[in-house]
Amino acid sequence: MSIVIETQNLRRCYGRGVTLVAAVNGISVSIEQGEFTAIIGPSGSGKSTLLNLIGGLDQPDEGRVLLQGQDIAGMTGNAISDFRRDHIGFIFQAYNLIPVLSAHENIEYIMLLQGVPKLNRQARVLEMLGLVGLKGLGHRRPAELSGGQQQRVAVARAMASKPDIILADEPTANLDSKTGAELLDLMRQLNAELGLTFLFSTHDQMIMARAQRLVHIKDGVVEQDEVR
């Protein structure tokens, strides 16, 4: 398998002087294509900071983030925005859907930014809605969908642009256990059948139980890298 993401001696600090805290302190880790991996650890361990650095949502103070061999750590402005758009899918705890757009339009939006032709966009959206079990619900706005359905739209949106990796930050946190389990089973199925690469930041036991690999983080460093 080829390496999709690699971090090299990644460091991110907050505060200064006596209040300086290294949220990520020299982490080197690589994620291969097709992995279903979870970064786990207690609150304040640095797992969400690490995911934000990998996704280009934050910049490290030291180190490199290589996506398909390209260093994104130094990218800024339009360069990093365009790179995220074309290479990384995001699934957030709070769904982050655009409330005035339908499910169909939310999924389509990133492809619109990519300049994908309309007919191709429409076909891709219908394909994604079918894959996440929302066929026939594309016309509904987020407020007309349950929490589980909204997160399924978020999964479809993350896949729509055909990214190299999908980053999911506590994707089940706002869902009840049954809905969360169903969502995770769907994501695991998509991983197995389509070869999609998923990287989670979580303390959810359900995600840990399904992950093929657990990267244990504590106080900004990797304590254990467990392949199962």
Secondary structure as a PSIPRED ss2 file (coil, helix, strand):
# PSIPRED VFORMAT (PSIPRED V4.0)

   1 M C   1.000  0.000  0.000
   2 S C   1.000  0.000  0.000
   3 I E   0.000  0.000  1.000
   4 V E   0.000  0.000  1.000
   5 I E   0.000  0.000  1.000
   6 E E   0.000  0.000  1.000
   7 T E   0.000  0.000  1.000
   8 Q E   0.000  0.000  1.000
   9 N E   0.000  0.000  1.000
  10 L E   0.000  0.000  1.000
  11 R E   0.000  0.000  1.000
  12 R E   0.000  0.000  1.000
  13 C E   0.000  0.000  1.000
  14 Y E   0.000  0.000  1.000
  15 G C   1.000  0.000  0.000
  16 R C   1.000  0.000  0.000
  17 G H   0.000  1.000  0.000
  18 V H   0.000  1.000  0.000
  19 T H   0.000  1.000  0.000
  20 L C   1.000  0.000  0.000
  21 V E   0.000  0.000  1.000
  22 A E   0.000  0.000  1.000
  23 A E   0.000  0.000  1.000
  24 V E   0.000  0.000  1.000
  25 N E   0.000  0.000  1.000
  26 G E   0.000  0.000  1.000
  27 I E   0.000  0.000  1.000
  28 S E   0.000  0.000  1.000
  29 V E   0.000  0.000  1.000
  30 S E   0.000  0.000  1.000
  31 I E   0.000  0.000  1.000
  32 E E   0.000  0.000  1.000
  33 Q C   1.000  0.000  0.000
  34 G C   1.000  0.000  0.000
  35 E C   1.000  0.000  0.000
  36 F E   0.000  0.000  1.000
  37 T E   0.000  0.000  1.000
  38 A E   0.000  0.000  1.000
  39 I E   0.000  0.000  1.000
  40 I E   0.000  0.000  1.000
  41 G C   1.000  0.000  0.000
  42 P C   1.000  0.000  0.000
  43 S C   1.000  0.000  0.000
  44 G C   1.000  0.000  0.000
  45 S C   1.000  0.000  0.000
  46 G C   1.000  0.000  0.000
  47 K H   0.000  1.000  0.000
  48 S H   0.000  1.000  0.000
  49 T H   0.000  1.000  0.000
  50 L H   0.000  1.000  0.000
  51 L H   0.000  1.000  0.000
  52 N H   0.000  1.000  0.000
  53 L H   0.000  1.000  0.000
  54 I H   0.000  1.000  0.000
  55 G C   1.000  0.000  0.000
  56 G C   1.000  0.000  0.000
  57 L C   1.000  0.000  0.000
  58 D C   1.000  0.000  0.000
  59 Q C   1.000  0.000  0.000
  60 P C   1.000  0.000  0.000
  61 D C   1.000  0.000  0.000
  62 E E   0.000  0.000  1.000
  63 G E   0.000  0.000  1.000
  64 R E   0.000  0.000  1.000
  65 V E   0.000  0.000  1.000
  66 L E   0.000  0.000  1.000
  67 L E   0.000  0.000  1.000
  68 Q C   1.000  0.000  0.000
  69 G C   1.000  0.000  0.000
  70 Q E   0.000  0.000  1.000
  71 D E   0.000  0.000  1.000
  72 I C   1.000  0.000  0.000
  73 A C   1.000  0.000  0.000
  74 G C   1.000  0.000  0.000
  75 M C   1.000  0.000  0.000
  76 T C   1.000  0.000  0.000
  77 G H   0.000  1.000  0.000
  78 N H   0.000  1.000  0.000
  79 A H   0.000  1.000  0.000
  80 I H   0.000  1.000  0.000
  81 S H   0.000  1.000  0.000
  82 D H   0.000  1.000  0.000
  83 F H   0.000  1.000  0.000
  84 R H   0.000  1.000  0.000
  85 R H   0.000  1.000  0.000
  86 D H   0.000  1.000  0.000
  87 H H   0.000  1.000  0.000
  88 I E   0.000  0.000  1.000
  89 G E   0.000  0.000  1.000
  90 F E   0.000  0.000  1.000
  91 I E   0.000  0.000  1.000
  92 F C   1.000  0.000  0.000
  93 Q C   1.000  0.000  0.000
  94 A C   1.000  0.000  0.000
  95 Y C   1.000  0.000  0.000
  96 N C   1.000  0.000  0.000
  97 L C   1.000  0.000  0.000
  98 I C   1.000  0.000  0.000
  99 P C   1.000  0.000  0.000
 100 V C   1.000  0.000  0.000
 101 L C   1.000  0.000  0.000
 102 S C   1.000  0.000  0.000
 103 A H   0.000  1.000  0.000
 104 H H   0.000  1.000  0.000
 105 E H   0.000  1.000  0.000
 106 N H   0.000  1.000  0.000
 107 I H   0.000  1.000  0.000
 108 E H   0.000  1.000  0.000
 109 Y H   0.000  1.000  0.000
 110 I H   0.000  1.000  0.000
 111 M H   0.000  1.000  0.000
 112 L H   0.000  1.000  0.000
 113 L H   0.000  1.000  0.000
 114 Q H   0.000  1.000  0.000
 115 G C   1.000  0.000  0.000
 116 V C   1.000  0.000  0.000
 117 P C   1.000  0.000  0.000
 118 K H   0.000  1.000  0.000
 119 L H   0.000  1.000  0.000
 120 N H   0.000  1.000  0.000
 121 R H   0.000  1.000  0.000
 122 Q H   0.000  1.000  0.000
 123 A H   0.000  1.000  0.000
 124 R H   0.000  1.000  0.000
 125 V H   0.000  1.000  0.000
 126 L H   0.000  1.000  0.000
 127 E H   0.000  1.000  0.000
 128 M H   0.000  1.000  0.000
 129 L H   0.000  1.000  0.000
 130 G H   0.000  1.000  0.000
 131 L H   0.000  1.000  0.000
 132 V C   1.000  0.000  0.000
 133 G C   1.000  0.000  0.000
 134 L C   1.000  0.000  0.000
 135 K C   1.000  0.000  0.000
 136 G C   1.000  0.000  0.000
 137 L C   1.000  0.000  0.000
 138 G C   1.000  0.000  0.000
 139 H C   1.000  0.000  0.000
 140 R C   1.000  0.000  0.000
 141 R C   1.000  0.000  0.000
 142 P H   0.000  1.000  0.000
 143 A H   0.000  1.000  0.000
 144 E H   0.000  1.000  0.000
 145 L C   1.000  0.000  0.000
 146 S C   1.000  0.000  0.000
 147 G H   0.000  1.000  0.000
 148 G H   0.000  1.000  0.000
 149 Q H   0.000  1.000  0.000
 150 Q H   0.000  1.000  0.000
 151 Q H   0.000  1.000  0.000
 152 R H   0.000  1.000  0.000
 153 V H   0.000  1.000  0.000
 154 A H   0.000  1.000  0.000
 155 V H   0.000  1.000  0.000
 156 A H   0.000  1.000  0.000
 157 R H   0.000  1.000  0.000
 158 A H   0.000  1.000  0.000
 159 M H   0.000  1.000  0.000
 160 A H   0.000  1.000  0.000
 161 S C   1.000  0.000  0.000
 162 K C   1.000  0.000  0.000
 163 P C   1.000  0.000  0.000
 164 D C   1.000  0.000  0.000
 165 I E   0.000  0.000  1.000
 166 I E   0.000  0.000  1.000
 167 L E   0.000  0.000  1.000
 168 A E   0.000  0.000  1.000
 169 D E   0.000  0.000  1.000
 170 E C   1.000  0.000  0.000
 171 P C   1.000  0.000  0.000
 172 T C   1.000  0.000  0.000
 173 A C   1.000  0.000  0.000
 174 N C   1.000  0.000  0.000
 175 L C   1.000  0.000  0.000
 176 D C   1.000  0.000  0.000
 177 S H   0.000  1.000  0.000
 178 K H   0.000  1.000  0.000
 179 T H   0.000  1.000  0.000
 180 G H   0.000  1.000  0.000
 181 A H   0.000  1.000  0.000
 182 E H   0.000  1.000  0.000
 183 L H   0.000  1.000  0.000
 184 L H   0.000  1.000  0.000
 185 D H   0.000  1.000  0.000
 186 L H   0.000  1.000  0.000
 187 M H   0.000  1.000  0.000
 188 R H   0.000  1.000  0.000
 189 Q H   0.000  1.000  0.000
 190 L H   0.000  1.000  0.000
 191 N H   0.000  1.000  0.000
 192 A H   0.000  1.000  0.000
 193 E H   0.000  1.000  0.000
 194 L H   0.000  1.000  0.000
 195 G C   1.000  0.000  0.000
 196 L C   1.000  0.000  0.000
 197 T C   1.000  0.000  0.000
 198 F E   0.000  0.000  1.000
 199 L E   0.000  0.000  1.000
 200 F E   0.000  0.000  1.000
 201 S E   0.000  0.000  1.000
 202 T E   0.000  0.000  1.000
 203 H C   1.000  0.000  0.000
 204 D C   1.000  0.000  0.000
 205 Q H   0.000  1.000  0.000
 206 M H   0.000  1.000  0.000
 207 I H   0.000  1.000  0.000
 208 M H   0.000  1.000  0.000
 209 A H   0.000  1.000  0.000
 210 R H   0.000  1.000  0.000
 211 A C   1.000  0.000  0.000
 212 Q C   1.000  0.000  0.000
 213 R E   0.000  0.000  1.000
 214 L E   0.000  0.000  1.000
 215 V E   0.000  0.000  1.000
 216 H E   0.000  0.000  1.000
 217 I E   0.000  0.000  1.000
 218 K E   0.000  0.000  1.000
 219 D C   1.000  0.000  0.000
 220 G C   1.000  0.000  0.000
 221 V E   0.000  0.000  1.000
 222 V E   0.000  0.000  1.000
 223 E E   0.000  0.000  1.000
 224 Q E   0.000  0.000  1.000
 225 D E   0.000  0.000  1.000
 226 E E   0.000  0.000  1.000
 227 V E   0.000  0.000  1.000
 228 R C   1.000  0.000  0.000
